[in-house]
């Protein structure tokens, strides 16, 4: 998975990072005892959790768009039947 960061208008990208999706889904993304982890691991777990949350929201938005497209398609078919 590639993540491209956009900071300023006029620039295509200012940085990119590569993540292995299996690692995001694995144990690093789960919340555990933070007391025995050092700061770097905690930061990595927080980043993984944020990425998974963005992915979840993206899937929800795609589902909503598909529902809207299906409703529009159904409306269009009904409208065409009424015209005939």
VEXDOVO-99162 format. One record per residue: residue in three letters; residue number from 1; x negated, y, z negated of N, C-alpha, C in turn. Coordinates in Angstrom, 2 decimals. Each point is the difference from the previous one (the first is absolute). Layout:
N
KEKOL,res,n,neast,nnorth,nup,caeast,canorth,caup,ceast,cnorth,cup
KEKOL,ala,NUM,X,Y,Z,X,Y,Z,X,Y,Z
...
// end
This chain:
84
KEKOL,res,n,neast,nnorth,nup,caeast,canorth,caup,ceast,cnorth,cup
KEKOL,unk,1,-0.85,-1.14,0.00,0.85,1.14,0.00,-0.91,1.22,0.00
KEKOL,unk,2,0.33,0.96,0.87,-0.76,1.24,0.08,0.86,1.13,-0.54
KEKOL,unk,3,-0.59,0.85,-0.80,0.69,1.19,-0.49,-0.79,1.20,0.46
KEKOL,unk,4,0.68,0.88,0.75,-0.62,1.22,0.49,0.53,1.16,-0.80
KEKOL,unk,5,-0.89,0.82,-0.50,0.38,1.13,-0.83,-0.01,1.27,0.83
KEKOL,unk,6,1.07,0.76,-0.07,0.13,1.27,0.70,0.02,1.10,-1.05
KEKOL,unk,7,-0.90,0.95,0.12,-0.07,1.06,-1.00,0.41,1.36,0.54
KEKOL,unk,8,-0.52,0.38,1.14,0.26,1.33,0.54,0.62,-0.09,1.38
KEKOL,unk,9,0.82,0.98,0.34,0.57,0.01,1.34,-1.12,0.28,1.00
KEKOL,unk,10,0.14,-0.58,1.17,-1.03,0.17,1.02,-1.04,-1.09,-0.01
KEKOL,unk,11,-0.09,-0.76,-1.06,-0.94,-1.12,-0.06,0.77,-1.30,0.15
KEKOL,unk,12,-0.54,-0.90,0.77,0.68,-1.28,0.18,-0.12,-0.81,-1.28
KEKOL,unk,13,-1.20,-0.25,-0.45,-0.20,-0.70,-1.27,-1.26,0.56,-0.66
KEKOL,unk,14,-0.02,-0.03,-1.29,-1.19,0.42,-0.72,-0.68,-1.16,-0.70
KEKOL,unk,15,0.66,-1.13,-0.01,-0.59,-1.17,-0.62,0.90,-1.20,0.18
KEKOL,unk,16,-0.57,-1.16,-0.12,0.80,-1.21,0.09,-0.58,-1.04,-0.93
KEKOL,unk,17,0.85,-0.90,-0.44,-0.43,-1.10,-0.87,0.63,-1.29,0.50
KEKOL,unk,18,-0.68,-1.09,-0.21,0.50,-1.30,0.42,0.31,-0.81,-1.26
KEKOL,unk,19,1.20,-0.60,-0.02,0.41,-0.83,-1.12,0.41,-1.37,0.54
KEKOL,unk,20,-0.33,-1.03,-0.74,0.44,-1.35,0.33,1.35,-0.19,-0.68
KEKOL,unk,21,1.02,-0.27,0.79,1.36,-0.04,-0.54,0.16,-1.08,-1.07
KEKOL,unk,22,-0.67,-1.13,0.16,0.09,-1.07,-1.00,-0.52,0.46,-1.36
KEKOL,unk,23,-1.00,0.87,0.00,-0.52,0.52,-1.26,0.99,0.97,-0.64
KEKOL,unk,24,0.74,0.74,0.83,0.99,0.92,-0.54,1.13,-0.75,-0.69
KEKOL,unk,25,0.40,-1.12,0.59,1.09,-0.79,-0.55,-0.47,-0.81,-1.20
KEKOL,unk,26,-1.27,-0.33,-0.04,-0.55,-0.85,-1.05,0.01,0.64,-1.37
KEKOL,unk,27,-0.80,-0.53,-0.90,-0.02,0.41,-1.39,-0.39,1.43,-0.25
KEKOL,unk,28,-0.74,0.64,0.91,-0.44,1.37,-0.23,1.17,0.98,-0.02
KEKOL,unk,29,1.06,-0.31,0.70,1.14,0.91,0.09,0.96,-0.15,-1.17
KEKOL,unk,30,-0.17,-1.05,-0.79,0.90,-0.23,-1.12,-0.50,0.75,-1.22
KEKOL,unk,31,0.94,0.37,-0.83,-0.35,0.73,-1.22,-0.33,-1.01,-1.08
KEKOL,unk,32,-1.13,0.19,-0.66,-0.40,-0.90,-1.06,-0.51,0.81,-1.18
KEKOL,unk,33,-0.82,-0.61,-0.83,-0.59,0.71,-1.12,-1.05,0.96,0.52
KEKOL,unk,34,0.24,1.27,-0.17,-0.91,1.01,0.52,-1.14,0.23,-0.97
KEKOL,unk,35,0.15,-0.35,-1.25,-1.00,0.26,-1.02,-1.33,-0.68,0.26
KEKOL,unk,36,-0.01,-1.17,0.60,-1.26,-0.71,0.20,-0.56,0.16,1.41
KEKOL,unk,37,0.57,0.88,0.80,-0.52,0.25,1.34,-0.80,1.29,-0.01
KEKOL,unk,38,-1.04,0.05,0.81,-0.72,1.27,0.09,0.72,0.94,0.96
KEKOL,unk,39,-0.45,1.24,0.07,0.70,1.05,0.75,0.10,-0.33,1.49
KEKOL,unk,40,-1.04,-0.58,0.58,0.00,-0.28,1.44,1.09,-1.01,0.36
KEKOL,unk,41,0.13,-1.07,-0.76,1.04,-0.99,0.26,1.38,0.59,-0.19
KEKOL,unk,42,0.14,0.83,-1.01,1.29,0.64,-0.25,0.37,0.90,1.18
KEKOL,unk,43,-0.97,0.74,0.51,0.24,0.88,1.15,0.39,-0.82,1.22
KEKOL,unk,44,-0.67,-1.12,0.20,0.32,-0.88,1.14,1.41,-0.56,-0.14
KEKOL,unk,45,0.39,-0.42,-1.19,1.34,-0.54,-0.22,1.05,1.07,0.24
KEKOL,unk,46,-0.27,1.23,-0.43,0.94,1.10,0.23,0.15,0.29,1.48
KEKOL,unk,47,-1.10,-0.01,0.73,0.04,0.24,1.44,0.80,-1.10,0.70
KEKOL,unk,48,-0.25,-1.24,-0.37,0.74,-1.13,0.60,1.49,0.11,-0.29
KEKOL,unk,49,0.34,0.39,-1.21,1.41,0.14,-0.37,0.65,1.11,0.82
KEKOL,unk,50,-0.71,1.11,0.20,0.53,1.10,0.79,0.23,-0.41,1.45
KEKOL,unk,51,-0.93,-0.75,0.56,0.12,-0.46,1.39,1.20,-0.94,0.14
KEKOL,unk,52,0.15,-0.92,-0.94,1.14,-0.92,0.05,1.32,0.75,-0.13
KEKOL,unk,53,0.04,1.03,-0.82,1.21,0.80,-0.15,0.32,0.74,1.30
KEKOL,unk,54,-1.01,0.55,0.66,0.22,0.67,1.29,0.53,-0.99,1.03
KEKOL,unk,55,-0.55,-1.21,0.00,0.46,-1.03,0.93,1.46,-0.37,-0.27
KEKOL,unk,56,0.37,-0.13,-1.28,1.37,-0.32,-0.38,0.97,1.08,0.48
KEKOL,unk,57,-0.38,1.27,-0.20,0.86,1.10,0.45,0.11,0.02,1.51
KEKOL,unk,58,-1.07,-0.32,0.69,0.01,-0.04,1.46,0.99,-1.07,0.48
KEKOL,unk,59,-0.03,-1.18,-0.62,0.93,-1.07,0.37,1.44,0.42,-0.26
KEKOL,unk,60,0.24,0.69,-1.11,1.36,0.46,-0.30,0.48,0.99,1.06
KEKOL,unk,61,-0.87,0.91,0.42,0.38,0.98,1.01,0.27,-0.66,1.35
KEKOL,unk,62,-0.79,-1.02,0.34,0.22,-0.72,1.25,1.36,-0.69,-0.04
KEKOL,unk,63,0.35,-0.62,-1.14,1.30,-0.67,-0.13,1.14,1.01,0.16
KEKOL,unk,64,-0.14,1.17,-0.61,1.03,1.03,0.12,0.16,0.47,1.44
KEKOL,unk,65,-1.11,0.16,0.71,0.06,0.41,1.41,0.67,-1.08,0.85
KEKOL,unk,66,-0.29,-1.26,-0.30,0.63,-1.09,0.74,1.50,-0.04,-0.26
KEKOL,unk,67,0.42,0.25,-1.25,1.43,0.05,-0.30,0.67,1.14,0.76
KEKOL,unk,68,-0.67,1.15,0.04,0.55,1.14,0.74,0.10,-0.28,1.49
KEKOL,unk,69,-1.01,-0.65,0.55,0.02,-0.33,1.42,1.11,-1.01,0.31
KEKOL,unk,70,0.21,-0.96,-0.88,1.07,-0.99,0.19,1.36,0.68,-0.07
KEKOL,unk,71,0.18,0.89,-0.95,1.27,0.72,-0.12,0.25,0.86,1.24
KEKOL,unk,72,-1.04,0.66,0.49,0.14,0.82,1.21,0.34,-0.86,1.20
KEKOL,unk,73,-0.63,-1.15,0.10,0.28,-0.91,1.10,1.45,-0.49,-0.05
KEKOL,unk,74,0.46,-0.35,-1.19,1.39,-0.45,-0.15,0.97,1.12,0.37
KEKOL,unk,75,-0.31,1.21,-0.44,0.85,1.15,0.31,0.05,0.24,1.51
KEKOL,unk,76,-1.16,-0.14,0.64,-0.08,0.22,1.45,0.86,-1.03,0.74
KEKOL,unk,77,-0.06,-1.26,-0.41,0.81,-1.05,0.64,1.48,0.29,-0.18
KEKOL,unk,78,0.40,0.38,-1.21,1.41,0.33,-0.25,0.45,1.20,0.83
KEKOL,unk,79,-0.86,0.99,0.11,0.31,1.19,0.77,0.19,-0.35,1.48
KEKOL,unk,80,-0.88,-0.87,0.52,0.10,-0.42,1.40,1.28,-0.81,0.23
KEKOL,unk,81,0.42,-0.81,-0.96,1.25,-0.76,0.13,1.18,0.93,0.04
KEKOL,unk,82,-0.02,1.05,-0.80,1.09,0.97,-0.04,0.11,0.78,1.31
KEKOL,unk,83,-1.11,0.24,0.66,-0.01,0.73,1.25,0.66,-0.84,1.09
KEKOL,unk,84,-0.26,-1.29,0.02,0.54,-0.88,1.04,1.43,-0.20,-0.27
// end
